Amino acid sequence: MDAQHLTLIYLIIAAAVATFATRVGGYVLITQLKHIPPRIEAALNAVPAAVLTTLVAPAFVYGGFDVATSMLVAFAVGLRLSSLRMLLVGWIVVMVIRHLIL
Amino acid sequence: MNRDEFREGLRGGFPIMVAASPFGALFGALAVDNGFSIADAVFMSAAVYAGASQMVGIELFGNNVQPWLVVLSVFAVNFRHVLYSASIAKHIRHFTLVQKFFAFFLLIDPQYAESERRAERGLPVSFSWYLGFGLIIYFPWLVNTAIGAVFGQLIGDPKAIGLDVLLPIYFLGLVLGFRQRDRFLPVVAASAVASVAAMHFVGSPWHVSIGALAGVLLAACLPQEREPGEMPAIEKEA
């Protein structure tokens, strides 16, 4: 096993431990703490949307016309339908632009 | 173990397993595309078992982001589980220590949501039911990862068949899933602007931490409306 692959294995194990920690953490905390300060709670509450947005916005801005268009259409679909349909529609849009238009 | 309740759990988890299957396959295909072997992909699904964070992990790993930042990002994306495990505590207090270990390992979004719903309806959240519900989702998740990974290796240029847009759209769908939360729009706006600016001025992978920090700090600084201690709405993953 080469060094890079070993890094990957350790990375996966660390990710698994970190994930398990989040799944146990609340139980451990709640049995200790009486209540969470509202500002901390608000900050924690914002974490997932904040992290995920950083994986979306730059792709939209720097991804090029085809990616941006496909994401816009998927966004419109996602307001109403499931994320699986978003993926399907977004994928169709990008394929049409790449193979039929450009 | 109570067989009837275990079977009830299997039945309850079945539709969620079906809905999650394409995402397992998608993860497998993208993992291979980002330098994972088939075994690596299945190992990650088996050990982490948290779809969205696995996608984040392979995306960052594929971009040669520093390992500690990959782990931190996985942790950040899964941070909502802290709230789940805090809120589920009162329903699973009667589990033994070993049972709790398995329960927390399997605590994905729908598992949490269904446990809360079951308790709400006055039905027992027994370990048999919980395990049945969890395992019917867990094992197919591994199989689907393997299937996706096998097909992913056959794919040459992911751009030609449009694979590269799937992750941003998938994450966009997850972001939309949080839109009922307090302060959603200001948080997303702050993170979007900060991550785009950071990508331009600092470069990848720092756009992730800088952008996320902007949204989180804003949420802490905005006026607090909600009563303390109230649990936020659950969002469904995938």
Interface residues (C-beta under 8 A of the other chain):
Chain A: H5 T7 L8 I9 Y10 L11 I12 I13 A14 A15 A16 A18 T19 F20 A21 T22 R23 V24 G25 G26 Y27 L29 I30 T31 H35 I36 P37 P38 R39 I40 E41 A42 A43 L44 N45 A46 V47 P48 A49 A50 V51 L52 T53 T54 L55 V56 A57 P58 A59 F60 V61 Y62 G63 D66 V67 S70 M71 A74 F75 G78 L79 S83 L84 M86 L87 G90 W91 V94 M95 R98
Chain B: A19 P22 L26 G35 F36 S37 D40 F43 M44 A47 V48 Y49 A50 A52 S53 V56 G57 E59 F61 P67 V70 V71 L72 S73 V74 F75 A76 V77 N78 F79 R80 H81 V82 L83 Y84 S85 A86 S87 I88 A89 K100 F104 F105 L107 K159 A160 I161 G162 D164 V165 L166 L167 P168 I169 Y170 F171 L172 G173 L174 V175 L176 G177 F178 R181 D182 R183 F184 V187 V188 A190 S191 A192 V193 A194 S195 V196 M199 S204 H207 V208 I210 G211 A212 L213 A214 G215 V216 L217 L218 A219 A220 L222 Q224 R226 P228 G229 P232 A238
